[in-house]
Amino acid sequence: MYRAKKSTKWNFNLKNISSFEKHIDKSVPFYKNCHFIFLSLSDFFIQKNSRIIDLGCSSGNYLSKLYDKNKFDISLAFEGYDAVPEMIKFCKKKYNKKKINFFKKDVVNINFKNSSLISSFYTIQFIKQSKRQKLINRIYNGLNKNGAFFLLKKFYQKILKHKICSLKYITNLKLKMVFHQPMF
Ligand SMILES: C[S@@+](CC[C@H](N)C(=O)[O-])C[C@H]1O[C@@H](n2cnc3c(N)ncnc32)[C@H](O)[C@@H]1O
C-alpha cells in the first residue's frame, strides 16, 4: 500500500498552536472541504456504544466537529491522539467543555478495539514506513463490523509529476476512492 522510499520527518515546531489551523488551511488545498466531506460521511459508520478516534488530531479541529455533530449520543467515546505534548495541552484547554479525551501517544501504540470510526488526516506520512502497514492492520482489526477508517494523505505521484491529495475511506468490506485532487 505504501511505497514511497522515504518517510517525511516531522519537525513542526509551533510557538503558537492557534496559528496551526491557519497554516494548514493555507498549505493543504481543500482542507476544510475534506473535513466537511468526511463529517458528512461519518453518519453512515458511527455506531452506538463505540469509540470515535482521530489519529494525529493536532489542534483537535476535526474531532471537535465530529463531537458537535454527535454530542447528544452519550454512548459514544471521542478520543484524539497526538505525539506532540503542546498539541494535546492546547486541545485539552480549548475543548475542556466537550466530552473529548485527548492523549499524548504515538499512534502506532494504540488499541483500536470497539471503534466504529477512525480517522487519520495528513498524519500517516509522518509514521516510519516500517510501521505503517502494521498500523493499518491494527486499525482494520480494531474496527467494528461496518465501521470505517478515513484516510487523507499527501503523496507525490511520479507518473503525474504533481502532488495528489488522496481522499479515501476504507470500511471492513471495501475500499473506496472518493477523489484525487492535484496539488501544485
Ligand atoms: C499535519 S498534522 C495533522 C492535521 C490534522 N489531522 C487535521 O486534520 O487538522 C500531523 C499531526 O500528526 C502528529 N503526529 C506525527 N507523528 C505522530 C505519531 N507517530 N503519533 C501521533 N501523532 C503524530 C503531529 O504531531 C501533528 O500534529
Ligand as a Chemical Component Dictionary entry (heavy atoms), coordinates in Angstrom:
data_LIG
# 
_chem_comp.id                   LIG 
_chem_comp.type                 NON-POLYMER 
_chem_comp.pdbx_formal_charge   0 
_chem_comp.three_letter_code    LIG 
# 
loop_
_chem_comp_atom.comp_id 
_chem_comp_atom.atom_id 
_chem_comp_atom.alt_atom_id 
_chem_comp_atom.type_symbol 
_chem_comp_atom.charge 
_chem_comp_atom.model_Cartn_x 
_chem_comp_atom.model_Cartn_y 
_chem_comp_atom.model_Cartn_z 
_chem_comp_atom.pdbx_ordinal 
LIG C1  C1  C 0  -0.442 17.631 9.525  1  
LIG S1  S1  S 1  -0.826 17.366 11.177 2  
LIG C2  C2  C 0  -2.468 16.611 11.178 3  
LIG C3  C3  C 0  -3.595 17.558 10.894 4  
LIG C4  C4  C 0  -4.930 17.165 11.493 5  
LIG N1  N1  N 0  -5.192 15.757 11.370 6  
LIG C5  C5  C 0  -6.037 17.972 10.868 7  
LIG O1  O1  O 0  -6.816 17.424 10.059 8  
LIG O2  O2  O -1 -6.128 19.160 11.175 9  
LIG C6  C6  C 0  0.095  15.940 11.627 10 
LIG C7  C7  C 0  -0.026 15.615 13.120 11 
LIG O3  O3  O 0  0.434  14.298 13.335 12 
LIG C8  C8  C 0  1.109  14.264 14.582 13 
LIG N2  N2  N 0  1.992  13.090 14.558 14 
LIG C9  C9  C 0  3.047  12.866 13.761 15 
LIG N3  N3  N 0  3.554  11.632 14.015 16 
LIG C10 C10 C 0  2.799  11.088 15.004 17 
LIG C11 C11 C 0  2.820  9.847  15.707 18 
LIG N4  N4  N 0  3.725  8.921  15.434 19 
LIG N5  N5  N 0  1.882  9.625  16.656 20 
LIG C12 C12 C 0  0.963  10.588 16.944 21 
LIG N6  N6  N 0  0.882  11.765 16.300 22 
LIG C13 C13 C 0  1.788  12.019 15.353 23 
LIG C14 C14 C 0  1.829  15.596 14.641 24 
LIG O4  O4  O 0  2.162  15.951 15.956 25 
LIG C15 C15 C 0  0.811  16.528 14.008 26 
LIG O5  O5  O 0  0.005  17.154 14.973 27 
# 
loop_
_chem_comp_bond.comp_id 
_chem_comp_bond.atom_id_1 
_chem_comp_bond.atom_id_2 
_chem_comp_bond.value_order 
_chem_comp_bond.pdbx_ordinal 
LIG C1  S1  SING 1  
LIG S1  C2  SING 2  
LIG S1  C6  SING 3  
LIG C2  C3  SING 4  
LIG C3  C4  SING 5  
LIG C4  N1  SING 6  
LIG C4  C5  SING 7  
LIG C5  O1  DOUB 8  
LIG C5  O2  SING 9  
LIG C6  C7  SING 10 
LIG C7  O3  SING 11 
LIG C7  C15 SING 12 
LIG O3  C8  SING 13 
LIG C8  N2  SING 14 
LIG C8  C14 SING 15 
LIG N2  C9  SING 16 
LIG N2  C13 SING 17 
LIG C9  N3  DOUB 18 
LIG N3  C10 SING 19 
LIG C10 C11 SING 20 
LIG C10 C13 DOUB 21 
LIG C11 N4  SING 22 
LIG C11 N5  DOUB 23 
LIG N5  C12 SING 24 
LIG C12 N6  DOUB 25 
LIG N6  C13 SING 26 
LIG C14 O4  SING 27 
LIG C14 C15 SING 28 
LIG C15 O5  SING 29 
# 
